[in-house]
Amino acid sequence: MSTQQTNDVDGLKARAKATWMAGHYARIAEATAAAANEFIARRHLRPGDRLLDVACGTGNLCIPAAKAGAAVTGIDIAPNLIDEARSRAAREAVDIAFDEGDAEQLPYQNGAFDIVVSMFGAMFAPRPEVVARELARVCRPGGQIVMANWTPTGFIGDLFKVTGKHVAPPAGVPSPLQWGDEGAVRERLDGYATGIQSTRLTARLVFPFSVADTIEFYRVNYGPTLRAFAALSETGQAALRRDLESLYDQHNIATDGTTSIAAEYLEAVALRK
C-alpha cells in the first residue's frame, strides 16, 4: 500500500472514530438490544466458548454471551463506547475483556477464538476484504464467523439512500450495505470458510414517541445522523428532516402515535476452514 493510500485509510478511520464517538450511542443501542439477545440465543453457546465481538459498541452481544457462560472479548474503535460497555458489564456482574481497536487490524493471535461475531458493526469498516481476512484469521479452524448486517433492500437501505441524497458518502469506499447482500458475503468469506448460510431477519426498532421526535432522537444521539445534519445548512437540514419524516412515516407500523419500524438484516453464518 502506498503512503497516499495509507493516509487515505487512516483519515477515513479517524473520521469514522469521531463519528461513532459523537452523540450518545448507548441510547441508540437500546433499540437493537432485543435483536442482539435473539442473535446470541441462536448461537447455542457452551460454557467456556471463546467469543470475540468485533465492533462491539456498548456490549449488546457481549453481555448476553457472557451470561450464557462464554469467555467474551469485545473490541471497538470508539473508546467511549468501550467505557460504556465496561460499565454495563460491571452492572450486570459479568466478566468481559474489552479492548479499543480496529476491525481491520485485530490485536489477537491466529485462531484465538471459537466464535467471532459482529452485529451492525464490522460492516462499517472501510475495507471489507481486510475485515473478512481478520475475522477469519482470529477464528480457529472449525469455529464460526457470524455477522448481522443491514440489507440494502430494507428500511436501513432506504435510510442510506435518503441520507445520501443530502450528504454524499465517502468517495471510493464500498457501501456498508454490501455486507447485507448474500452474494457479497459469500464472495468475501468464501476463501476462508465453508457452509456459508444467510438468513434474512427483522429487528423491530421501537420508540415511545412520534416519528418527528424519533428523528430528533437520532439527530441528537446517533453519531452518523448527528454528523449528517451538522454538515448541512439550515435549509439543508430542514430538507433532510422532511425526507426522513416521509421515509419513517412509510415504514412506521405503529398506530398509537409512537414509532415502530421493521428493519431487515442479513444473518450470515460461516464455518472456518
C-alpha positions, 0 to 999 in steps of 0.5 A: 500500500502506498503512503497516499493510500495509507493516509487515505485509510487512516483519515477515513478511520479517524473520521469514522472514530469521531463519528461513532464517538459523537452523540450518545450511542448507548441510547441508540443501542437500546433499540437493537438490544432485543435483536442482539439477545435473539442473535446470541440465543441462536448461537447455542453457546457452551460454557467456556466458548471463546467469543470475540465481538468485533465492533462491539459498541456498548456490549449488546452481544457481549453481555448476553454471551457472557451470561450464557457462560462464554469467555467474551472479548469485545473490541471497538474503535470508539473508546467511549463506547468501550467505557460504556460497555465496561460499565454495563458489564460491571452492572450486570456482574459479568466478566468481559475483556474489552479492548479499543481497536480496529476491525481491520487490524485485530490485536489477537493471535491466529485462531484465538477464538471459537466464535467471532461475531459482529452485529451492525458493526464490522460492516462499517469498516472501510475495507471489507476484504481486510475485515473478512481476512481478520475475522477469519484469521482470529477464528480457529479452524472449525469455529464460526464467523457470524455477522448481522448486517443491514440489507440494502433492500430494507428500511436501513437501505432506504435510510442510506439512500435518503441520507445520501441524497443530502450528504454524499458518502465517502468517495471510493469506499464500498457501501456498508450495505454490501455486507447485507447482500448474500452474494457479497458475503459469500464472495468475501468469506468464501476463501476462508470458510465453508457452509456459508448460510444467510438468513434474512431477519427483522429487528423491530426498532421501537420508540415511545414517541412520534416519528418527528421526535424519533428523528430528533432522537437520532439527530441528537444521539446517533453519531452518523445522523448527528454528523449528517445534519451538522454538515448541512445548512439550515435549509439543508437540514430542514430538507433532510428532516422532511425526507426522513419524516416521509421515509419513517412515516412509510415504514412506521407500523405503529398506530398509537402515535409512537414509532415502530419500524421493521428493519431487515438484516442479513444473518450470515453464518460461516464455518472456518476452514 
